[in-house]
Amino acid sequence: MRLQLPRIHPLLVALVALGVALGHATEVGVYLVSLLLHEASHAAAARALGFEMRRVELYPFGGQAEIPGIELAGPLGELVIAAAGPLANLIALAAAAGLWRLGLAEAARVRMIVDANLAMLVVNALPAFPLDGGRMLRAIAAARVGFSRASAAALQISQWICIALLPTAGIVQLLGLPGWQVAVLSLVLFAAVRREAARVPLARWTLWLRGQEELRSGGILPLQALAAGEGAQIRQVLRRLFGRRAHRVYVYDRDRMLGTLDDRSIYRAAERGELHRTLGEIVRERKDG
């Protein structure tokens, strides 16, 4: 699988053009190198674990990478891949500072490198998708509560952070600092969070398919049983499913059981775009059919 050419977000193009127009071409170049170093480190870590980065979209604060099957790496694998980018920036920052202390680099050049890599580190430390902090948060949580619940919690926290950044931008501006940058980060990050939220069901589907492969090859999966009211929607049940488990959902109308659905039925309904359908509708439809 070959890496496709990076897709560059229009905002990054605009900021690069603005920086060059204002006479900051060198600073822009240093920042772009830091950005590419960051993403190349993610790709290297993914490849070391047996995964390939198919495509990456470059934002002003980093990138949103598409790594097929990355969910199968497990929490530790995702943690390693997510941490690789910030670690590379930290090493670059420390190396530049070391060269300056040894008198082998000009202070102005070192300052550019430090500022660029420090900005990349600080922004990506935020625990919000698709930033590395958000992915590390999900990886740590997934080790305890599973991929689905960890993803739902991490996405919720990401939305709160996007909202919190807007008043923060106003405060920063009042202090005489470029608060508009924080506001732009909030808006771009919110759009990225929405894209990540749309991708999560596909990730669950990938994990479920791997579990089905294990069953067909004679493997054994733990069984998780759920009880749900007939008014529960498919999208609500998906949040409770764990990727590499077998599931059975018991659907109730008050104290009477209407029927059961297995995980195949749930995922097939999600694949058809029926996320808002209720379990009661599906059970009754199956009975009538």
C-alpha positions as CSV (number, residue, x, y, z in Angstrom):
1,M,0.0,0.0,0.0
2,R,1.5,3.3,-1.1
3,L,1.2,6.5,0.8
4,Q,-0.9,9.0,-1.1
5,L,0.2,12.6,-1.5
6,P,-0.7,14.6,1.6
7,R,-3.9,16.6,1.4
8,I,-3.3,20.2,2.6
9,H,-6.0,21.9,4.5
10,P,-6.9,25.3,2.9
11,L,-6.2,27.1,6.2
12,L,-2.6,25.9,6.2
13,V,-2.2,27.1,2.6
14,A,-3.6,30.5,3.6
15,L,-1.4,30.8,6.7
16,V,1.7,29.8,4.7
17,A,1.0,32.3,2.0
18,L,0.3,35.1,4.6
19,G,3.6,34.3,6.4
20,V,5.6,34.5,3.2
21,A,3.9,37.7,2.2
22,L,4.7,39.3,5.5
23,G,8.4,38.4,5.1
24,H,8.5,35.4,7.4
25,A,9.4,32.8,4.8
26,T,12.3,31.3,6.9
27,E,10.0,30.9,10.0
28,V,7.3,29.3,7.8
29,G,9.8,26.9,6.3
30,V,11.1,25.9,9.7
31,Y,7.5,25.3,10.9
32,L,6.7,23.2,7.9
33,V,9.8,21.0,8.4
34,S,8.7,20.5,12.1
35,L,5.2,19.6,10.9
36,L,6.5,17.0,8.4
37,L,8.9,15.6,11.0
38,H,5.9,15.2,13.3
39,E,3.9,13.3,10.7
40,A,6.8,11.2,9.4
41,S,7.4,10.0,13.0
42,H,3.8,8.8,13.2
43,A,4.2,7.0,9.9
44,A,7.5,5.4,11.1
45,A,5.9,4.2,14.3
46,A,2.9,2.8,12.5
47,R,5.1,0.9,10.0
48,A,7.2,-0.5,12.8
49,L,4.0,-2.0,14.2
50,G,3.0,-3.4,10.9
51,F,0.6,-0.7,9.7
52,E,0.8,1.6,6.7
53,M,-0.3,5.3,6.6
54,R,-2.5,5.6,3.6
55,R,-3.1,9.3,3.6
56,V,-2.7,12.3,5.8
57,E,-4.4,15.7,5.8
58,L,-2.1,18.5,7.0
59,Y,-3.5,21.1,9.3
60,P,-1.7,24.1,10.8
61,F,-1.4,22.2,14.1
62,G,-0.5,18.8,12.8
63,G,-2.1,16.1,10.6
64,Q,-5.1,13.7,10.6
65,A,-3.7,10.4,9.3
66,E,-5.6,7.5,7.8
67,I,-4.1,4.2,9.0
68,P,-6.3,1.3,7.9
69,G,-6.8,-1.2,10.7
70,I,-5.0,0.8,13.3
71,E,-7.7,-0.1,15.9
72,L,-6.3,-3.7,15.7
73,A,-3.0,-2.4,17.2
74,G,-4.7,-2.2,20.6
75,P,-4.4,0.5,23.2
76,L,-0.6,0.2,23.5
77,G,-0.1,0.3,19.8
78,E,-2.2,3.4,19.4
79,L,-0.4,5.0,22.3
80,V,3.0,4.4,20.8
81,I,1.9,5.7,17.4
82,A,0.3,8.8,18.9
83,A,3.3,9.6,21.1
84,A,5.8,9.3,18.2
85,G,5.0,12.7,16.7
86,P,5.3,14.8,19.9
87,L,8.4,12.8,20.9
88,A,10.1,13.7,17.6
89,N,9.3,17.4,18.1
90,L,10.7,17.2,21.7
91,I,13.9,15.6,20.4
92,A,14.3,18.3,17.7
93,L,13.7,21.0,20.3
94,A,16.3,19.5,22.6
95,A,18.8,19.0,19.8
96,A,18.5,22.6,18.7
97,A,19.0,23.8,22.3
98,G,22.0,21.6,22.7
99,L,23.6,22.9,19.5
100,W,23.1,26.4,20.8
101,R,24.6,25.6,24.2
102,L,27.7,24.2,22.4
103,G,28.0,27.3,20.3
104,L,27.3,25.3,17.0
105,A,24.2,27.2,16.0
106,E,23.0,30.8,15.9
107,A,20.6,31.9,18.6
108,A,18.1,33.2,16.0
109,R,18.0,30.0,14.1
110,V,17.7,28.0,17.3
111,R,14.8,30.2,18.5
112,M,12.9,29.5,15.3
113,I,13.3,25.7,15.7
114,V,12.4,25.8,19.4
115,D,9.3,27.9,18.8
116,A,8.1,25.8,15.9
117,N,8.5,22.5,17.8
118,L,7.3,23.9,21.1
119,A,4.1,25.1,19.4
120,M,3.6,21.7,17.9
121,L,4.1,20.0,21.3
122,V,1.8,22.3,23.2
123,V,-1.1,22.1,20.7
124,N,-0.9,18.4,20.2
125,A,-0.8,17.9,24.0
126,L,-4.5,18.9,24.1
127,P,-6.6,15.9,24.9
128,A,-8.8,16.4,21.8
129,F,-9.2,14.5,18.5
130,P,-7.5,14.3,16.1
131,L,-4.6,15.7,18.2
132,D,-2.2,13.2,19.7
133,G,-3.3,14.1,23.2
134,G,-6.8,12.9,22.3
135,R,-5.5,9.7,20.8
136,M,-3.3,9.0,23.8
137,L,-6.3,9.7,26.1
138,R,-8.4,7.2,24.2
139,A,-5.7,4.6,24.2
140,I,-5.3,4.8,28.0
141,A,-9.1,4.7,28.5
142,A,-9.5,1.8,26.0
143,A,-7.3,-0.4,28.1
144,R,-9.9,-0.1,30.9
145,V,-13.3,0.3,29.3
146,G,-12.8,-0.9,25.7
147,F,-12.5,1.0,22.4
148,S,-16.2,2.0,22.0
149,R,-16.7,3.6,25.3
150,A,-13.3,5.2,25.3
151,S,-13.9,6.7,21.9
152,A,-17.3,8.1,23.0
153,A,-15.7,9.7,26.1
154,A,-12.7,11.1,24.2
155,L,-14.9,12.7,21.5
156,Q,-17.1,14.3,24.2
157,I,-14.1,15.7,25.9
158,S,-12.9,17.0,22.5
159,Q,-16.1,18.9,22.0
160,W,-15.8,20.5,25.4
161,I,-12.3,21.6,24.7
162,C,-13.3,23.2,21.4
163,I,-16.0,25.2,23.2
164,A,-13.6,26.2,26.0
165,L,-11.1,27.5,23.5
166,L,-13.4,30.2,22.2
167,P,-13.6,32.3,25.5
168,T,-10.0,31.5,26.0
169,A,-9.3,33.2,22.7
170,G,-11.0,36.3,23.9
171,I,-9.0,36.4,27.1
172,V,-5.8,35.9,25.2
173,Q,-6.7,38.8,22.9
174,L,-7.4,41.0,25.9
175,L,-4.0,40.3,27.2
176,G,-2.5,41.7,24.0
177,L,-1.6,38.3,22.5
178,P,-2.8,36.8,19.2
179,G,-6.1,35.3,20.5
180,W,-7.4,34.9,16.9
181,Q,-5.0,32.0,16.6
182,V,-6.8,30.2,19.4
183,A,-10.2,30.9,17.9
184,V,-9.1,29.5,14.6
185,L,-7.7,26.4,16.3
186,S,-11.0,25.9,18.0
187,L,-13.0,26.1,14.8
188,V,-10.7,23.9,12.7
189,L,-10.4,21.4,15.6
190,F,-14.1,21.2,15.9
191,A,-14.4,20.3,12.2
192,A,-11.7,17.6,12.7
193,V,-13.6,16.2,15.7
194,R,-16.7,15.9,13.7
195,R,-14.8,13.9,11.0
196,E,-13.3,11.7,13.6
197,A,-16.7,11.0,15.1
198,A,-18.0,9.9,11.7
199,R,-15.1,7.5,11.4
200,V,-15.5,5.8,14.8
201,P,-18.4,3.4,13.7
202,L,-16.2,2.2,10.9
203,A,-13.4,1.4,13.4
204,R,-15.8,-0.6,15.5
205,W,-16.9,-2.4,12.3
206,T,-13.2,-3.3,11.6
207,L,-12.7,-4.7,15.0
208,W,-15.9,-6.7,14.8
209,L,-14.9,-8.2,11.5
210,R,-11.6,-9.3,13.0
211,G,-13.5,-11.0,15.8
212,Q,-15.7,-12.8,13.2
213,E,-12.5,-14.0,11.5
214,E,-11.3,-15.5,14.8
215,L,-14.6,-17.3,15.3
216,R,-14.5,-18.8,11.8
217,S,-11.0,-20.0,12.4
218,G,-12.0,-21.8,15.6
219,G,-11.2,-19.0,18.0
220,I,-13.1,-18.1,21.2
221,L,-14.5,-14.7,22.0
222,P,-16.1,-13.5,25.3
223,L,-19.9,-13.0,25.1
224,Q,-21.4,-9.7,26.3
225,A,-25.1,-9.5,27.0
226,L,-27.0,-6.2,27.0
227,A,-30.6,-5.4,28.0
228,A,-32.3,-2.5,26.2
229,G,-35.7,-0.9,25.9
230,E,-37.5,-1.1,22.6
231,G,-37.0,2.6,22.2
232,A,-33.2,2.5,22.3
233,Q,-31.6,3.5,18.9
234,I,-28.9,1.6,17.0
235,R,-26.5,4.5,17.6
236,Q,-26.9,4.1,21.4
237,V,-26.2,0.4,21.3
238,L,-23.1,0.9,19.1
239,R,-21.5,2.9,21.9
240,R,-21.8,-0.1,24.2
241,L,-20.3,-2.7,21.9
242,F,-16.7,-3.9,22.2
243,G,-14.9,-4.7,19.0
244,R,-13.6,-8.2,19.6
245,R,-16.5,-9.7,21.6
246,A,-19.7,-11.5,20.6
247,H,-22.8,-9.6,21.6
248,R,-26.5,-10.4,22.3
249,V,-28.9,-7.6,23.0
250,Y,-32.2,-8.5,24.7
251,V,-34.9,-6.0,23.7
252,Y,-37.7,-5.4,26.2
253,D,-41.1,-3.7,26.1
254,R,-41.4,-2.7,29.8
255,D,-41.1,-6.1,31.6
256,R,-41.8,-8.3,28.5
257,M,-39.0,-9.4,26.2
258,L,-39.7,-8.7,22.6
259,G,-36.7,-10.6,21.2
260,T,-33.0,-10.5,20.7
261,L,-30.5,-9.1,18.3
262,D,-26.9,-10.2,17.8
263,D,-24.0,-7.9,16.9
264,R,-24.3,-8.8,13.2
265,S,-27.8,-7.3,13.1
266,I,-26.6,-4.2,14.9
267,Y,-23.7,-3.6,12.6
268,R,-25.6,-4.4,9.5
269,A,-28.2,-1.8,10.4
270,A,-25.5,0.7,11.1
271,E,-23.9,-0.1,7.7
272,R,-27.3,0.7,6.0
273,G,-27.4,4.1,7.7
274,E,-30.2,3.2,10.1
275,L,-28.5,4.6,13.2
276,H,-31.7,6.3,14.4
277,R,-33.9,3.2,14.1
278,T,-35.1,1.7,17.3
279,L,-34.4,-1.8,18.4
280,G,-38.2,-2.5,18.8
281,E,-38.7,-1.6,15.1
282,I,-36.0,-4.0,14.0
283,V,-37.2,-6.9,16.2
284,R,-40.8,-6.5,15.1
285,E,-39.7,-6.2,11.4
286,R,-37.8,-9.5,11.8
287,K,-40.8,-11.2,13.3
288,D,-43.1,-10.0,10.6
289,G,-40.7,-11.0,7.9
